[in-house]
Amino acid sequence: MKFSGELLVAGTPREAVFDKLKDARFFAGCIEGVHDLVEISPTQYTAMFETKIAYIKFKFEVSVELTKADSPDSIAAKIEGKPHGIVGRLSAISSANFVEKDGGTAIQYVVEANLTGRLGSIGQPVLKSKAKEMEKQFVQNLRAGFEGKGEARAP
C-alpha cells in the first residue's frame, strides 16, 4: 500500500519543521496507539503500537531506523514490526520532503507499507481503509502539534 500527501505548516520555517519531525517523541506522539518509545541510538528506536482492524486488536513490537536526515530538506525512515499472537510482519518505508510554500513549509510525504503472513490475509480493502484512517488522524495530530493546539501526546 502506498500513501502520499502534503501538509502545509503555516508560518513555520523548514528548519523548525525538520527539527520537530526528527524528534522521535513528538513524531510518535502524533501516531495513535504508539507507546513505550525507547531510543536505542540517535537514529534507532523501538516502541509498541496497538491498533484495531476490523474488530480485531493488534499489538506490534516496532523498530524504526532513521535512514536519511538531510536538514532542512528531507527525512526518511524504515519501520519493521512483529505482531504479538499472530504470524506476520509489518514493514514500511516513509519519507518526507520540506518545501517552502506560502510563507510556511509544505511537508510532502510518501509511505509504502506491507503486511505479510496471516496479518496480510485480512484483506486489502479493510487494511487500506484502516491505513487511510490512521493517515488522516496522524495529519490532524501533526497539524495540532505544530499549531500548538494540544501538543502531540507523549508516547
Legacy VTK file of the C-alpha trace (Angstrom):
# vtk DataFile Version 3.0
C-alpha trace
ASCII
DATASET POLYDATA
POINTS 155 float
0.000 0.000 0.000
1.299 3.407 -0.908
0.078 6.688 0.526
1.209 10.198 -0.212
0.085 13.678 0.611
1.018 17.190 1.540
0.507 19.163 4.728
1.166 22.905 4.945
2.623 24.150 8.229
1.808 27.858 8.083
4.355 30.399 9.268
6.979 27.802 10.199
10.398 27.649 8.510
11.720 24.382 7.089
14.439 24.077 9.744
11.863 24.174 12.556
9.623 21.627 10.805
12.576 19.324 10.169
13.779 19.557 13.789
10.340 18.834 15.195
9.738 15.837 12.914
13.193 14.461 13.703
12.197 14.484 17.392
11.036 10.887 17.875
8.877 11.740 20.907
6.979 14.420 19.001
6.585 12.252 15.900
5.471 9.138 17.816
3.077 11.289 19.823
1.225 12.066 16.590
0.529 8.370 15.919
-2.462 6.943 17.774
-1.607 3.740 19.635
2.164 4.217 19.971
3.614 3.860 23.464
6.768 2.756 25.292
9.130 4.573 22.920
12.788 3.737 23.633
15.764 5.453 21.986
18.398 2.849 21.094
20.618 5.410 19.331
20.050 8.845 17.767
18.768 7.061 14.638
17.127 3.908 16.064
14.045 3.477 18.227
11.711 0.777 19.429
8.098 1.142 20.516
4.843 -0.703 20.983
1.996 0.033 18.601
-1.596 -1.040 19.222
-4.479 -0.714 16.802
-7.806 -2.262 15.939
-8.515 -3.581 12.451
-11.977 -4.933 11.660
-12.876 -5.581 15.325
-9.556 -7.344 15.965
-6.966 -5.747 18.263
-3.337 -5.976 17.196
-0.212 -5.203 19.171
3.105 -4.743 17.357
6.661 -4.563 18.577
8.111 -1.956 16.225
11.637 -0.856 15.365
12.326 2.373 13.499
15.551 3.380 11.823
16.109 6.891 10.559
17.733 6.242 7.176
18.101 9.825 5.956
18.190 13.171 7.721
19.153 15.912 5.272
18.329 19.106 7.192
16.235 21.042 6.276
15.285 19.316 3.019
14.183 15.749 3.748
13.939 12.861 6.169
13.284 9.131 5.720
12.801 6.073 7.911
12.428 2.310 7.724
9.879 0.630 10.008
9.667 -3.071 10.881
7.069 -4.610 13.155
6.170 -8.013 14.551
2.614 -8.555 15.744
2.020 -10.351 19.032
-0.004 -13.541 18.810
-0.267 -13.819 15.031
2.142 -14.782 12.278
3.065 -11.889 10.060
5.169 -8.823 9.637
4.719 -5.128 9.086
7.296 -3.272 7.028
7.198 0.297 5.808
9.373 2.965 4.298
8.435 6.595 4.818
9.940 9.791 3.519
9.160 13.482 3.662
10.431 16.489 1.764
10.156 20.001 3.183
9.417 22.770 0.690
8.954 26.499 1.346
5.410 27.395 0.373
3.064 30.322 1.071
5.180 31.678 3.942
5.419 28.298 5.634
6.610 24.773 4.956
4.882 22.086 2.930
5.544 18.555 4.168
5.326 16.263 1.144
5.200 12.687 2.418
5.165 9.176 0.974
4.611 5.954 2.921
4.861 2.459 1.457
3.613 -0.233 3.836
3.330 -4.009 3.536
1.718 -6.618 5.756
2.636 -10.263 5.295
1.579 -13.608 6.744
-1.809 -14.093 8.393
-1.866 -10.398 9.081
-1.764 -9.643 5.364
-4.629 -12.043 4.693
-7.177 -9.785 6.398
-7.978 -8.238 3.039
-6.621 -5.261 1.172
-9.831 -3.176 1.270
-10.017 -3.471 5.080
-6.302 -2.757 5.536
-6.332 0.159 3.119
-9.345 1.681 4.870
-7.622 1.416 8.264
-4.386 2.857 6.871
-6.234 5.845 5.375
-7.991 6.403 8.723
-4.622 6.333 10.525
-3.092 8.707 7.961
-5.935 11.195 8.466
-5.588 11.042 12.265
-1.793 11.422 12.043
-2.099 14.530 9.849
-4.652 16.039 12.273
-2.380 15.333 15.256
0.667 16.678 13.420
-1.163 19.854 12.447
-2.363 20.322 16.043
1.185 19.799 17.336
2.583 22.467 15.021
-0.260 24.897 15.694
0.147 24.476 19.450
-3.426 23.212 19.845
-2.604 20.481 22.277
0.919 19.253 21.698
1.235 15.702 20.499
0.762 13.323 23.417
3.749 11.576 24.988
4.210 8.058 23.605
LINES 1 156
155 0 1 2 3 4 5 6 7 8 9 10 11 12 13 14 15 16 17 18 19 20 21 22 23 24 25 26 27 28 29 30 31 32 33 34 35 36 37 38 39 40 41 42 43 44 45 46 47 48 49 50 51 52 53 54 55 56 57 58 59 60 61 62 63 64 65 66 67 68 69 70 71 72 73 74 75 76 77 78 79 80 81 82 83 84 85 86 87 88 89 90 91 92 93 94 95 96 97 98 99 100 101 102 103 104 105 106 107 108 109 110 111 112 113 114 115 116 117 118 119 120 121 122 123 124 125 126 127 128 129 130 131 132 133 134 135 136 137 138 139 140 141 142 143 144 145 146 147 148 149 150 151 152 153 154
